[in-house]
Amino acid sequence: MMPFLLNTSESMYKVRVVAVKDQSQIIFKKLQELGVLHVEESSELTPLDREKIEAEKNKITKALNIFDDILSNLSAPQTVLITKDILGKSIDDVISETQRIYQSISSLTVKYDHIKKEYDDLQRMGSFLDALAKIINLPLKDLQYSGNYIFSNVVLASEESQKVFQERAGHLLFKYVVAPAGEAAVSFFMVAASEHKKEIETLIKDLGLTILKIPVSDMLLAEFINQNDQILRQHRSEMEILKKEIQKKIQEDIETIALFREALSTEFERFSVLQQASEARYVTLIEGWIPEKDLQFVTDGLNEAAAYAYIESKKPSITDEPPTKLKNPTGIKPFEVIVKLFSLPKYGDWDPTPSVAYFFAFFFGLMLNDMVYAAGLLLIARFFLDKLVEDPDSEGTQLFRKVLYISGSAALVLGIISGTYLGDFFQMFFGIELKSVALFEAVQQQLADPISFIVLALIIGLIHLNIAHILGMLKGVKEKDWGIVISKIGLFLVQIFGIPFIFKAMLNISIFPLSNAMYSLFMYPMFLGLILIIAGAFIQMGALGAVFWIFDLTGILGDVMSYSRLAGVGLATFYLASSFNLLSDWVASTVKAIIPGMAGAVFAFIIGVLLLLLFHVFNLFLSSLAAFIHSLRLCFVEFLLKFYEGGGREYSPFHLKVRKEITVGKKS
């Protein structure tokens, strides 16, 4: 297929690497360094030292968990500049150093956790007893007393369960005091005869209530609350000191922690691949997929690394399902991330990235269509996108940034052509008409008039849809699905001859400069198209085609009308911007009228500028989001569904990750 509309993925070869057992580690490290083998689970030979691999993985996992425990104490994520060599130490050395680092801070973390638990318990106890202290002020020992004649307890319950308890045991109680405990909970103090203790405690247990553990003391409850607050403040102070000490200890070894964690992560990935490999008695087998262009590169690299290695490669068979690696030119490649949002193409199927790239960028530009908004979007993509994503260095983020660059540039060009700068900013504040700042007045007039803009959008939709239907017909030819081919031919005949015929017959509008007699002849190919659509539906669906053919006919109308969203979003962007200009000017004028003199003029100017900035930033985000979402919808629903299925597996090579900056830790 023509590469400017559709592309194909890279050719893949199935590769089997067989090496002497003693050199398996060298082979794995070399494959990880080459970074082009998509590893699959071997299916013919027995597993390679699975128990040993599992033991090594468990050892690495424990070390990684230790690092995660250490890094969880960081107050915020931190980027660490790596200046040392990640590959310089053995795994045993790294794990030994891991234990040393952990032991250096474990005593502090254990002490911190102990104080934290005491703090939480005291805080919880205080919150439950605080409201109760305002009602009764007994000694603590009387709040939880058990004697020969009476006993007492403080119980925590939900409001509902407290009511149930009171209904069932109220007649057994000498004293019963209820106080709120927060979050739809209450605490209550009760005194009852010791002979009913077992019955009452059984009821408490059945209702799921909690008896608070009150310290035994002669101290009054109010005094305990005050003392508890002092203890809590002391604990908070101790925890802050310990936290600072822990942070200081971590900072002393932060580069080593980040370095070793990266090394262990790399080794963990390598051992995960080892588990997918299998071996015979004396050899190791690795299977996977390699792009055809990298085959010689891998062969040379493995032969150089290991003296006893054999590489077998072959093209995929009919039953194989190779992963898909897309190959698009630099300007189109970023839009692979858009296609992946829909679905990756299967290996050997068409890649629609080129056509999606053109239309997505054009649709986005047509809907945003403002020079200043487009420039703002480009600045956001350049300077602020990294702060909005979890991994700014990932390939997906970089491709998405380029999508915004390209789509924003399209909006920038269209904004300059149509003379749109923050809506009608120049006309509102400087009296300069839009056509005066437009590069092409005809384009400005076309996009400024709602009716002409809608007509343009529908024409664009008709073109876009028919490209999709042509591709669908070509796919039907390729797959020998003649029902689709016949149906698409009928659809084209109905459009080519039916639309002009209907416009002439019903609206007396001549699309082509032809005589009435010629328009009358259009009726025959139009009816032929209808017959072909019905026949195609019967071939594809059998008897159901008698009903479903109508949807092929009505669907084209609904699909074309869907493109009116291009005009809707584009005009909404312009009119919102214009409304914000008007609103800002009105507020500034009102302020100027209220506050006379130079002070009023200055204050009105500041208010007006601030409102313009706030409103237009809001409209920038709103319009950019709307343009992005509706461009996706037109490309996915109206275009790709006509000919594209997807369902492919992503090519994910086993490779060595080398990063100079690593973000470690998490918010506590």
Secondary structure, 3 states (H helix, E strand, C coil): CCCCCCEECCCEEEEEEEEEHHHHHHHHHHHHHHCCEEEECCCCCEECCHHHHHHHHHHHHHHHHHHHHHHCCCCCCEEEECCCCHHHCCHHHHHHHHHHHHHHHHHHHHHHHHHHHHHHHHHHHHHHHHHHHCCCCCEHHHHCCECCCEEEEEEEEEHHHHHHHHHHHHHHEEEEEEEEEECCEEEEEEEEEHHHHHHHHHHHHHCCCEECCCCCCCCEHHHHHHHHHHHHHHHHHHHHHHHHHHHHHHHHCHHHHHHHHHHHHHHHHHHHHHHHCEECCCEEEEEEEEEHHHHHHHHHHHHHHCCCEEEEEECCCCCCCCCECCCCCCCCHHHHHHHHHHCCCCCCCEECHHHHHHHHHHHHHHHHCCHHHHHHHHHHHHHCHHHHCCCCCCHHHHHHHHHHHHHHHHHHHHHHHHCCECCEHHHHHHCCCHHHHCCCHHHHHHHHCHHHHHHHHHHHHHHHHHHHHHHHHHHHHHHCCHHHHHHHHHHHHHHHHHHHHHHHHHHCCCCCCCCHHHHHHCHHHHHHHHHHHHHHHHHHHHHHHHHHHHHHHHHHHHHHHHCHHHHHHHHHHHHHHHHHHHHHHHHHHHHHHHCCHHHHHHHHHHHHHHHHHHHHHHHHHHHHHHHHHHHHHHHHHHHHHHCCCCCCCECCCECCCCCCEEEECCCC
